[in-house]
Amino acid sequence: MLDINNVRKDFPFLRSGRIYLDSTATSLTPEPVLRKVLEYYHEYRANVGRGIYNAAQAATFAYENARAEVAKLINAKPNEVIFVRNATEAINLIANGLKFQEGEKIVTTILEHHSNYIVWLRLKNAKKVGLSIVKSDKEGLLSPSDFISHIDRRTRLVAVTQTSNVLGVRPPVKDIVKLAHEEGSFVLVDGAQSVPHAKVDVKELDCDFLAFSGHKMCGPTGVGALYIKEDLQELVEPLCIGGGSIEDVGIEYYRLRSGPGKYEAGTPPIAEAIGMGAAAVYLMNVGMGNIEEHERKLTKRMLQGLANINGIVVYGPRDAEKRAGIVSFNLKGMNPHDVAVALDTASGVMVRSGHHCALPLHKHVLNAPNGTVRASVYLYNNNEDVDVFLETLEEISKTLA
Ligand SMILES: Cc1ncc(COP(=O)(O)O)c(C=O)c1O
């Protein structure tokens, strides 16, 4: 079980008494991660993979150690983890680096964040590849059979989220990978909302690529990771090339390195990557199972409370077992942005409002073109956070009666 009082002490942002329910957008950062970032600046502030002096060696060691910790978090090998800026860059790297032929097809879903959607639209327009969108039911639920008619021999890639950033629903990724592999296609999993909140095991999933961000998993901003299965790395070209990514260069030629170095041209986000490694350690110490269980209890409390407030419409399944700790809703008669401002003004409760970078889902599944209010929980939220949120929302709803 997660020791919530101890966990909360690690997060300086919470000392203000504010109630942070927007971890889906970005998470808070605990002291051990902040300390690790500062350690780099204080003690071995040098470039990585270059210098031979002591501090440079220490920086390289810390950077590579961070890669190993992030790899451990998802059960990958260190050389399968590439540091990038964020999940968006990781997805773009695959869109640009995996060469597509005219007539091939990409399959994605209506649930996706724009970062895992418009990249495929652009590719479709530029390269004349096909794009097939799998539609969910009204609650955002998808079953393996929904994918069968979309995935065929022409499919080069299936790009699917493991957790919706709006509804918290979790498409059956393991079954989708199986179906896709049977047809000879690759699978890119958008793990931006799953890796921070639950045990994700790339070996068990057998996915080919996995994208996620450091800033959503208690790490710093400016760093993310892309998992590429070891034997597929020769099929994926880097987005950028330059210093640090070469094995040899002559006047008329260059040869790229193999492994992560091939994709990490230029000076990487060193402090940020070291911080992301520390965040992986922090999460593993708390225990991904404990985090998942803690969030499920809070989500259940939130869903039960919302059901008792007049005028609230909750999107997605009402059953906390069927979703992660992300709950989007509307209050009838009030714009979602006004609800968010009212929650903040009345009680310092921070929630997101708008379309959450998922317009196709809002327009075509939720029928909420003006957006929704989204409250999301993480390991540092407690029952009181949820209760204050619910009480304030009830007060707001009464002003509309
Ligand atoms: C499901 C999902 N995918 C991708 C992203 C993009 O992440 P980032 O902005 O860190 O690149 C997000 C961000 O909210 C997300 O929720």
The ligand as an SDF file (V2000), in Angstrom:
LIG
                    3D

 16 16  0  0  0  0  0  0  0  0999 V2000
   -2.0200   10.4000  -24.5790 C   0  0  0  0  0  0  0  0  0  0  0  0
   -1.0040   11.4700  -24.8400 C   0  0  0  0  0  0  0  0  0  0  0  0
   -0.1670   11.3400  -25.8620 N   0  0  0  0  0  0  0  0  0  0  0  0
    0.7670   12.2570  -26.1280 C   0  0  0  0  0  0  0  0  0  0  0  0
    0.8830   13.3910  -25.3760 C   0  0  0  0  0  0  0  0  0  0  0  0
    1.9200   14.3950  -25.7010 C   0  0  0  0  0  0  0  0  0  0  0  0
    2.8320   14.4960  -24.6510 O   0  0  0  0  0  0  0  0  0  0  0  0
    3.9240   15.6410  -24.6570 P   0  0  0  0  0  0  0  0  0  0  0  0
    3.1730   16.9430  -24.6790 O   0  0  0  0  0  0  0  0  0  0  0  0
    4.6810   15.4250  -23.4200 O   0  0  0  0  0  0  0  0  0  0  0  0
    4.7320   15.4440  -25.8950 O   0  0  0  0  0  0  0  0  0  0  0  0
    0.0080   13.5960  -24.3120 C   0  0  0  0  0  0  0  0  0  0  0  0
    0.0460   14.8300  -23.5140 C   0  0  0  0  0  0  0  0  0  0  0  0
   -0.8840   15.2030  -22.8420 O   0  0  0  0  0  0  0  0  0  0  0  0
   -0.9560   12.6050  -24.0340 C   0  0  0  0  0  0  0  0  0  0  0  0
   -1.8100   12.7460  -23.0160 O   0  0  0  0  0  0  0  0  0  0  0  0
  1  2  1  0
  2  3  1  0
  2 15  2  0
  3  4  2  0
  4  5  1  0
  5  6  1  0
  5 12  2  0
  6  7  1  0
  7  8  1  0
  8  9  2  0
  8 10  1  0
  8 11  1  0
 12 13  1  0
 12 15  1  0
 13 14  2  0
 15 16  1  0
M  END
$$$$
